[in-house]
Amino acid sequence: MVIQTYQLASRQLLTQARTELWEGDTRQASEKGWGAAAQMVKAIAEQRGWEHKTHRQIWQAVRRLNDENREIALSVLFRSANHLHSNFCEDLDAADDVGDALNDVEQFIDLLEPLIN
């Protein structure tokens, strides 16, 4: 049940991120975009028994998934999510840049979701 909760939260956060962006709140859109990516990683990590409580553990899970699937795009796309997390703190990115990063997050989620059994 926890796995599905993370999975659902991921999709909900991405939807909320797009709404926040449409409303002009790039800071909240950024944080929700980061959260969407992190929640999908947490779903897979939970399923596999991997630790996923810290930022570092989430990154480690992404690296493991990248190595397992030989999908170099995972790390690259996750960097966009991580950048969104930074933008939440600094709020420097233009709306178009946040939108591009949210597209990367969506692609990242789409690559990960089929890995959930």
DSSP file (Angstrom, degrees, kcal/mol; ACC not computed):
  #  RESIDUE AA STRUCTURE BP1 BP2  ACC     N-H-->O    O-->H-N    N-H-->O    O-->H-N    TCO  KAPPA ALPHA  PHI   PSI    X-CA   Y-CA   Z-CA
    1    1 A M     >        0   0    0      0, 0.0     4,-1.9     0, 0.0     5,-0.1   0.000 360.0 360.0 360.0 -36.9    0.0    0.0    0.0
    2    2 A V  H  >  +     0   0    0      1,-0.2     4,-2.3     2,-0.2     5,-0.2   0.894 360.0  55.6 -62.1 -39.3    2.9    2.4    0.7
    3    3 A I  H  > S+     0   0    0      1,-0.2     4,-2.4     2,-0.2    -1,-0.2   0.934 108.6  46.1 -60.0 -47.3    4.2    1.9   -2.8
    4    4 A Q  H  > S+     0   0    0      1,-0.2     4,-2.9     2,-0.2     5,-0.2   0.840 108.9  56.9 -65.8 -32.5    0.9    2.9   -4.4
    5    5 A T  H  X S+     0   0    0     -4,-1.9     4,-2.4     2,-0.2    -1,-0.2   0.931 109.8  44.2 -63.6 -45.5    0.7    5.9   -2.0
    6    6 A Y  H  X S+     0   0    0     -4,-2.3     4,-2.2     2,-0.2    -2,-0.2   0.921 114.1  50.9 -62.5 -43.9    4.1    7.1   -3.3
    7    7 A Q  H  X S+     0   0    0     -4,-2.4     4,-1.6     1,-0.2    -2,-0.2   0.930 112.8  44.5 -61.4 -47.5    3.2    6.4   -6.9
    8    8 A L  H  X S+     0   0    0     -4,-2.9     4,-2.5     1,-0.2    -1,-0.2   0.904 111.2  54.0 -64.1 -42.1   -0.1    8.3   -6.6
    9    9 A A  H  X S+     0   0    0     -4,-2.4     4,-2.9    -5,-0.2     5,-0.2   0.879 104.2  57.1 -59.9 -37.9    1.5   11.2   -4.8
   10   10 A S  H  X S+     0   0    0     -4,-2.2     4,-1.9     1,-0.2    -1,-0.2   0.945 110.6  41.4 -58.6 -50.2    4.0   11.4   -7.7
   11   11 A R  H  X S+     0   0    0     -4,-1.6     4,-2.1     2,-0.2    -1,-0.2   0.893 115.3  51.0 -66.9 -39.8    1.4   11.9  -10.3
   12   12 A Q  H  X S+     0   0    0     -4,-2.5     4,-2.6     1,-0.2    -2,-0.2   0.914 109.6  50.1 -64.3 -42.3   -0.7   14.3   -8.1
   13   13 A L  H  X S+     0   0    0     -4,-2.9     4,-2.6     2,-0.2    -1,-0.2   0.883 108.4  52.5 -65.0 -37.9    2.3   16.4   -7.4
   14   14 A L  H  X S+     0   0    0     -4,-1.9     4,-2.0    -5,-0.2    -1,-0.2   0.923 110.5  48.0 -63.9 -42.3    3.2   16.7  -11.0
   15   15 A T  H  X S+     0   0    0     -4,-2.1     4,-1.9     1,-0.2    -2,-0.2   0.922 112.8  48.5 -61.6 -44.4   -0.4   17.8  -11.8
   16   16 A Q  H  X S+     0   0    0     -4,-2.6     4,-2.9     1,-0.2    -2,-0.2   0.880 107.8  55.9 -63.3 -37.8   -0.2   20.3   -8.9
   17   17 A A  H  X S+     0   0    0     -4,-2.6     4,-2.4     1,-0.2    -1,-0.2   0.917 107.5  48.1 -61.3 -43.3    3.2   21.6  -10.2
   18   18 A R  H  X S+     0   0    0     -4,-2.0     4,-2.4     2,-0.2    -1,-0.2   0.879 111.8  50.1 -66.5 -36.6    1.7   22.3  -13.6
   19   19 A T  H  X S+     0   0    0     -4,-1.9     4,-2.0     2,-0.2    -2,-0.2   0.934 110.8  49.1 -64.8 -46.1   -1.2   24.2  -11.9
   20   20 A E  H  <>S+     0   0    0     -4,-2.9     5,-2.6     1,-0.2     4,-0.3   0.905 111.7  49.6 -59.8 -41.9    1.2   26.2   -9.8
   21   21 A L  H ><5S+     0   0    0     -4,-2.4     3,-1.7     1,-0.2    -1,-0.2   0.933 108.9  51.5 -63.8 -45.3    3.2   27.1  -12.9
   22   22 A W  H 3<5S+     0   0    0     -4,-2.4    -1,-0.2     1,-0.3    -2,-0.2   0.852 108.9  52.1 -58.6 -35.5    0.1   28.1  -14.8
   23   23 A E  T 3<5S-     0   0    0     -4,-2.0    -1,-0.3    -5,-0.1    -2,-0.2   0.491 122.5-108.7 -81.2  -3.0   -0.8   30.4  -11.9
   24   24 A G  T < 5S+     0   0    0     -3,-1.7     2,-1.2    -4,-0.3    -3,-0.2   0.529  78.4 129.8  92.1   6.9    2.6   32.0  -12.0
   25   25 A D     >< +     0   0    0     -5,-2.6     4,-2.3     1,-0.2     5,-0.2  -0.681  23.0 168.5 -97.5  83.8    4.1   30.5   -8.8
   26   26 A T  H  > S+     0   0    0     -2,-1.2     4,-2.2     1,-0.2    -1,-0.2   0.823  73.2  58.7 -66.1 -31.0    7.4   29.1  -10.1
   27   27 A R  H  > S+     0   0    0      2,-0.2     4,-2.0     1,-0.2    -1,-0.2   0.960 111.5  38.6 -64.1 -51.1    8.7   28.4   -6.6
   28   28 A Q  H  > S+     0   0    0      1,-0.2     4,-2.4     2,-0.2     5,-0.2   0.867 114.3  55.3 -69.3 -35.6    5.8   26.1   -5.7
   29   29 A A  H  X S+     0   0    0     -4,-2.3     4,-2.0     1,-0.2    -1,-0.2   0.905 108.6  50.1 -60.5 -40.1    5.8   24.5   -9.1
   30   30 A S  H  X S+     0   0    0     -4,-2.2     4,-2.4     2,-0.2    -2,-0.2   0.929 110.6  47.2 -64.4 -46.4    9.5   23.8   -8.6
   31   31 A E  H  X S+     0   0    0     -4,-2.0     4,-2.4     1,-0.2    -1,-0.2   0.897 113.3  47.9 -66.0 -39.2    9.0   22.2   -5.2
   32   32 A K  H  X S+     0   0    0     -4,-2.4     4,-2.3     2,-0.2    -1,-0.2   0.855 109.7  53.7 -71.0 -32.9    6.1   20.0   -6.4
   33   33 A G  H  X S+     0   0    0     -4,-2.0     4,-1.8    -5,-0.2    -2,-0.2   0.925 110.2  47.0 -63.9 -44.3    8.1   19.0   -9.5
   34   34 A W  H  X S+     0   0    0     -4,-2.4     4,-2.6     1,-0.2    -2,-0.2   0.937 112.0  50.9 -59.4 -47.0   10.9   17.8   -7.3
   35   35 A G  H  X S+     0   0    0     -4,-2.4     4,-2.7     1,-0.2    -2,-0.2   0.873 105.4  56.1 -60.5 -38.6    8.5   16.0   -5.0
   36   36 A A  H  X S+     0   0    0     -4,-2.3     4,-1.4     2,-0.2    -1,-0.2   0.927 111.4  42.9 -60.6 -45.4    6.9   14.3   -8.0
   37   37 A A  H  X S+     0   0    0     -4,-1.8     4,-1.9     1,-0.2    -2,-0.2   0.935 114.8  49.5 -65.9 -46.0   10.2   12.8   -9.0
   38   38 A A  H  X S+     0   0    0     -4,-2.6     4,-2.6     1,-0.2    -2,-0.2   0.882 107.2  54.9 -62.8 -39.2   11.3   11.9   -5.5
   39   39 A Q  H  X S+     0   0    0     -4,-2.7     4,-1.9     1,-0.2    -1,-0.2   0.878 107.3  49.5 -64.8 -37.3    8.0   10.1   -4.7
   40   40 A M  H  X S+     0   0    0     -4,-1.4     4,-1.8     2,-0.2    -1,-0.2   0.896 111.2  49.5 -69.4 -37.6    8.3    7.8   -7.7
   41   41 A V  H  X S+     0   0    0     -4,-1.9     4,-2.9     1,-0.2     5,-0.2   0.923 109.5  52.5 -62.7 -42.6   11.8    7.0   -6.7
   42   42 A K  H  X S+     0   0    0     -4,-2.6     4,-2.7     1,-0.2    -2,-0.2   0.864 104.8  56.1 -61.9 -36.4   10.6    6.3   -3.2
   43   43 A A  H  X S+     0   0    0     -4,-1.9     4,-1.9     2,-0.2    -1,-0.2   0.938 113.0  40.1 -60.7 -46.7    7.9    3.9   -4.6
   44   44 A I  H  X S+     0   0    0     -4,-1.8     4,-1.9     2,-0.2    -2,-0.2   0.913 115.1  51.6 -70.4 -42.1   10.5    1.8   -6.4
   45   45 A A  H  X>S+     0   0    0     -4,-2.9     5,-2.8     1,-0.2     4,-0.7   0.909 110.0  50.1 -61.0 -41.7   13.0    2.0   -3.5
   46   46 A E  H ><5S+     0   0    0     -4,-2.7     3,-0.9     1,-0.2    -1,-0.2   0.923 109.5  51.2 -61.4 -44.7   10.3    0.9   -1.1
   47   47 A Q  H 3<5S+     0   0    0     -4,-1.9    -1,-0.2     1,-0.2    -2,-0.2   0.854 114.9  42.8 -61.1 -35.8    9.4   -2.1   -3.3
   48   48 A R  H 3<5S-     0   0    0     -4,-1.9    -1,-0.2    -5,-0.1    -2,-0.2   0.446 114.2-112.8 -93.9  -1.0   13.0   -3.2   -3.5
   49   49 A G  T <<5 +     0   0    0     -3,-0.9     2,-0.3    -4,-0.7    -3,-0.2   0.740  66.1 146.9  77.7  22.1   13.8   -2.7    0.2
   50   50 A W      < -     0   0    0     -5,-2.8    -1,-0.3    -6,-0.2     2,-0.1  -0.655  54.7-106.5 -90.6 147.1   16.2    0.2   -0.4
   51   51 A E        +     0   0    0     -2,-0.3    10,-0.1     1,-0.1    -1,-0.1  -0.451  43.6 164.0 -67.2 144.0   16.6    3.1    2.0
   52   52 A H        +     0   0    0     -2,-0.1    -1,-0.1     8,-0.1    -6,-0.1   0.095  36.8 107.1-153.2  29.2   15.0    6.3    0.7
   53   53 A K  S    S+     0   0    0      4,-0.0     2,-0.2   -11,-0.0    -2,-0.0   0.781  74.6  52.5 -85.3 -26.7   14.6    8.7    3.6
   54   54 A T  S  > S-     0   0    0      1,-0.1     4,-2.1     0, 0.0     5,-0.2  -0.676  85.1-114.5-110.9 163.2   17.3   11.2    2.7
   55   55 A H  H  > S+     0   0    0     -2,-0.2     4,-2.3     1,-0.2     5,-0.2   0.912 119.0  52.4 -56.8 -44.2   18.2   13.2   -0.4
   56   56 A R  H  > S+     0   0    0      1,-0.2     4,-2.5     2,-0.2    -1,-0.2   0.907 107.7  50.3 -60.8 -43.6   21.4   11.2   -0.7
   57   57 A Q  H  > S+     0   0    0      2,-0.2     4,-2.1     1,-0.2    -1,-0.2   0.854 108.8  52.3 -66.3 -34.3   19.5    7.9   -0.5
   58   58 A I  H  X S+     0   0    0     -4,-2.1     4,-2.1     2,-0.2    -1,-0.2   0.929 110.3  48.2 -65.9 -44.0   17.1    9.0   -3.2
   59   59 A W  H  X S+     0   0    0     -4,-2.3     4,-2.4     1,-0.2    -2,-0.2   0.909 110.0  52.6 -61.1 -41.9   20.1    9.9   -5.4
   60   60 A Q  H  X S+     0   0    0     -4,-2.5     4,-2.4     1,-0.2    -1,-0.2   0.898 107.9  51.3 -61.7 -39.7   21.7    6.5   -4.7
   61   61 A A  H  X S+     0   0    0     -4,-2.1     4,-2.6     2,-0.2    -1,-0.2   0.911 108.9  50.8 -63.4 -41.9   18.4    4.8   -5.7
   62   62 A V  H  X S+     0   0    0     -4,-2.1     4,-2.6     1,-0.2    -2,-0.2   0.919 110.1  49.8 -61.8 -43.1   18.4    6.7   -9.0
   63   63 A R  H  X S+     0   0    0     -4,-2.4     4,-2.5     2,-0.2    -2,-0.2   0.912 110.8  49.7 -62.2 -42.1   22.0    5.7   -9.7
   64   64 A R  H  X S+     0   0    0     -4,-2.4     4,-2.8     2,-0.2    -2,-0.2   0.925 112.5  47.0 -62.0 -44.5   21.2    2.0   -9.0
   65   65 A L  H  X S+     0   0    0     -4,-2.6     4,-2.4     2,-0.2     6,-0.3   0.894 110.8  52.8 -64.3 -39.5   18.2    2.2  -11.3
   66   66 A N  H  X>S+     0   0    0     -4,-2.6     5,-1.2    -5,-0.2     4,-0.9   0.924 112.8  44.2 -60.4 -45.7   20.3    3.9  -13.9
   67   67 A D  H  <5S+     0   0    0     -4,-2.5     3,-0.2     2,-0.2    -2,-0.2   0.911 114.3  49.4 -66.6 -43.4   22.9    1.1  -13.7
   68   68 A E  H  <5S+     0   0    0     -4,-2.8    -2,-0.2     1,-0.2    -1,-0.2   0.896 121.5  32.8 -62.5 -41.9   20.3   -1.7  -13.7
   69   69 A N  H  <5S-     0   0    0     -4,-2.4    -1,-0.2    -5,-0.2    -2,-0.2   0.459  96.4-132.6 -98.5  -2.6   18.4   -0.4  -16.7
   70   70 A R  T  <5 +     0   0    0     -4,-0.9     2,-0.7    -3,-0.2    -3,-0.2   0.892  58.2 144.8  48.5  42.2   21.3    1.1  -18.6
   71   71 A E    > < -     0   0    0     -5,-1.2     3,-1.9    -6,-0.3     4,-0.5  -0.807  28.8-178.4-113.5  87.3   19.1    4.1  -19.0
   72   72 A I  T 3> S+     0   0    0     -2,-0.7     4,-1.5     1,-0.3     3,-0.4   0.763  76.0  72.8 -60.1 -25.0   21.5    7.1  -18.8
   73   73 A A  H 3> S+     0   0    0      1,-0.2     4,-3.3     2,-0.2     5,-0.3   0.800  83.3  69.5 -61.7 -28.0   18.5    9.4  -19.2
   74   74 A L  H <> S+     0   0    0     -3,-1.9     4,-2.4     1,-0.2    -1,-0.2   0.943 102.7  41.2 -57.5 -49.7   17.4    8.6  -15.7
   75   75 A S  H  > S+     0   0    0     -4,-0.5     4,-1.5    -3,-0.4    -1,-0.2   0.904 116.7  49.4 -65.4 -40.4   20.3   10.5  -14.1
   76   76 A V  H  X S+     0   0    0     -4,-1.5     4,-1.0     1,-0.2    -2,-0.2   0.934 113.9  44.9 -64.6 -46.0   20.1   13.3  -16.6
   77   77 A L  H  X S+     0   0    0     -4,-3.3     4,-1.4     1,-0.2     3,-0.4   0.873 109.8  55.3 -66.9 -36.5   16.3   13.7  -16.1
   78   78 A F  H  X S+     0   0    0     -4,-2.4     4,-2.7    -5,-0.3    -1,-0.2   0.816  98.3  63.2 -67.8 -28.1   16.7   13.5  -12.3
   79   79 A R  H  X S+     0   0    0     -4,-1.5     4,-2.4     1,-0.2    -1,-0.2   0.874 100.3  53.5 -62.0 -34.9   19.2   16.4  -12.4
   80   80 A S  H  X S+     0   0    0     -4,-1.0     4,-1.9    -3,-0.4    -1,-0.2   0.917 108.8  48.5 -63.8 -41.8   16.3   18.5  -13.7
   81   81 A A  H  X S+     0   0    0     -4,-1.4     4,-1.7     1,-0.2    -2,-0.2   0.920 111.0  50.2 -62.5 -42.8   14.2   17.5  -10.8
   82   82 A N  H  X S+     0   0    0     -4,-2.7     4,-1.8     1,-0.2    -1,-0.2   0.881 107.3  54.3 -63.7 -37.7   17.1   18.3   -8.4
   83   83 A H  H  X S+     0   0    0     -4,-2.4     4,-2.6     1,-0.2    -1,-0.2   0.890 104.2  55.4 -62.9 -38.1   17.5   21.7  -10.1
   84   84 A L  H  X S+     0   0    0     -4,-1.9     4,-1.8     1,-0.2    -1,-0.2   0.898 104.2  54.0 -60.2 -39.0   13.8   22.3   -9.4
   85   85 A H  H  X S+     0   0    0     -4,-1.7     4,-1.0     1,-0.2    -1,-0.2   0.913 110.0  47.0 -61.4 -41.8   14.5   21.6   -5.7
   86   86 A S  H  X S+     0   0    0     -4,-1.8     4,-2.0     1,-0.2     3,-0.4   0.889 108.0  55.9 -65.2 -39.3   17.2   24.2   -5.8
   87   87 A N  H  X S+     0   0    0     -4,-2.6     4,-3.4     1,-0.2    -1,-0.2   0.831  98.5  61.7 -65.1 -30.4   14.9   26.7   -7.6
   88   88 A F  H  < S+     0   0    0     -4,-1.8    -1,-0.2     1,-0.2    -2,-0.2   0.903 109.7  42.2 -58.5 -39.4   12.4   26.3   -4.7
   89   89 A C  H  < S+     0   0    0     -4,-1.0    -2,-0.2    -3,-0.4    -1,-0.2   0.875 130.6  23.8 -75.1 -38.0   15.1   27.7   -2.4
   90   90 A E  H  < S-     0   0    0     -4,-2.0    -3,-0.2   -63,-0.1    -2,-0.2   0.734  81.4-151.1-104.2 -27.0   16.4   30.5   -4.7
   91   91 A D     <  +     0   0    0     -4,-3.4    -3,-0.1    -5,-0.3    -4,-0.1   0.928  50.3 132.8  52.8  52.9   13.4   31.2   -7.1
   92   92 A L        +     0   0    0    -66,-0.1     2,-0.1    -5,-0.1    -1,-0.1   0.654  35.1  98.6-103.4 -20.6   15.7   32.3   -9.9
   93   93 A D  S    S-     0   0    0     -6,-0.1     2,-0.1     1,-0.1   -67,-0.1  -0.412  70.2-122.1 -79.7 144.6   14.3   30.4  -12.9
   94   94 A A     >  -     0   0    0     -2,-0.1     4,-2.1     1,-0.1     3,-0.3  -0.378  32.4-105.8 -72.4 159.5   11.9   31.8  -15.5
   95   95 A A  H  > S+     0   0    0      1,-0.2     4,-2.6     2,-0.2     5,-0.2   0.871 120.4  55.4 -57.4 -39.6    8.6   30.1  -16.0
   96   96 A D  H  > S+     0   0    0      1,-0.2     4,-2.3     2,-0.2    -1,-0.2   0.889 107.4  49.8 -62.2 -38.6    9.7   28.6  -19.3
   97   97 A D  H  > S+     0   0    0     -3,-0.3     4,-2.2     2,-0.2    -1,-0.2   0.902 111.0  48.4 -67.3 -40.7   12.7   27.0  -17.6
   98   98 A V  H  X S+     0   0    0     -4,-2.1     4,-2.5     2,-0.2    -2,-0.2   0.916 110.7  52.1 -64.2 -42.3   10.5   25.5  -14.8
   99   99 A G  H  X S+     0   0    0     -4,-2.6     4,-1.8     2,-0.2    -2,-0.2   0.906 108.9  49.8 -59.9 -43.0    8.1   24.2  -17.5
  100  100 A D  H  X S+     0   0    0     -4,-2.3     4,-1.8     1,-0.2    -1,-0.2   0.914 111.1  49.2 -61.6 -43.0   11.0   22.5  -19.3
  101  101 A A  H  X S+     0   0    0     -4,-2.2     4,-2.3     1,-0.2    -2,-0.2   0.877 107.7  54.2 -66.1 -37.1   12.2   20.9  -16.1
  102  102 A L  H  X S+     0   0    0     -4,-2.5     4,-2.4     2,-0.2    -1,-0.2   0.865 105.4  54.1 -64.5 -34.7    8.6   19.7  -15.4
  103  103 A N  H  X S+     0   0    0     -4,-1.8     4,-2.1     2,-0.2    -1,-0.2   0.901 108.0  50.0 -63.4 -39.7    8.6   18.1  -18.8
  104  104 A D  H  X S+     0   0    0     -4,-1.8     4,-2.6     2,-0.2    -2,-0.2   0.904 109.1  51.9 -63.1 -41.2   11.8   16.3  -17.8
  105  105 A V  H  X S+     0   0    0     -4,-2.3     4,-2.8     2,-0.2     5,-0.2   0.912 108.3  51.2 -62.1 -42.3   10.2   15.2  -14.5
  106  106 A E  H  X S+     0   0    0     -4,-2.4     4,-2.5     1,-0.2    -1,-0.2   0.920 111.1  47.6 -62.0 -42.4    7.3   13.8  -16.4
  107  107 A Q  H  X S+     0   0    0     -4,-2.1     4,-1.8     2,-0.2    -2,-0.2   0.909 111.3  51.9 -63.3 -41.9    9.6   11.8  -18.7
  108  108 A F  H  X S+     0   0    0     -4,-2.6     4,-1.9     2,-0.2    -2,-0.2   0.932 111.4  46.4 -58.5 -48.6   11.5   10.6  -15.7
  109  109 A I  H  X S+     0   0    0     -4,-2.8     4,-2.9     1,-0.2    -1,-0.2   0.902 109.7  54.2 -62.3 -42.0    8.3    9.4  -14.0
  110  110 A D  H  < S+     0   0    0     -4,-2.5    -1,-0.2     1,-0.2    -2,-0.2   0.840 109.7  48.0 -63.4 -32.8    7.2    7.7  -17.2
  111  111 A L  H  < S+     0   0    0     -4,-1.8    -1,-0.2    -5,-0.2    -2,-0.2   0.854 117.6  41.3 -73.3 -35.5   10.4    5.8  -17.4
  112  112 A L  H >< S+     0   0    0     -4,-1.9     3,-2.5    -5,-0.2     4,-0.4   0.870  97.4  72.6 -81.5 -37.9   10.2    4.7  -13.8
  113  113 A E  G >< S+     0   0    0     -4,-2.9     3,-1.8     1,-0.3    -1,-0.2   0.830  90.7  58.0 -54.5 -39.8    6.6    3.8  -13.4
  114  114 A P  G 3  S+     0   0    0      0, 0.0    -1,-0.3     0, 0.0    -2,-0.1   0.695  94.9  68.5 -64.5 -14.5    6.7    0.6  -15.4
  115  115 A L  G <  S+     0   0    0     -3,-2.5     2,-0.5    -4,-0.2    -2,-0.2   0.605  78.5  95.0 -78.1 -10.7    9.4   -0.7  -13.0
  116  116 A I    <         0   0    0     -3,-1.8   -72,-0.1    -4,-0.4   -73,-0.0  -0.712 360.0 360.0 -83.7 124.7    6.8   -0.9  -10.3
  117  117 A N              0   0    0     -2,-0.5    -1,-0.1   -73,-0.1    -2,-0.0   0.453 360.0 360.0 -87.8 360.0    5.4   -4.4  -10.1
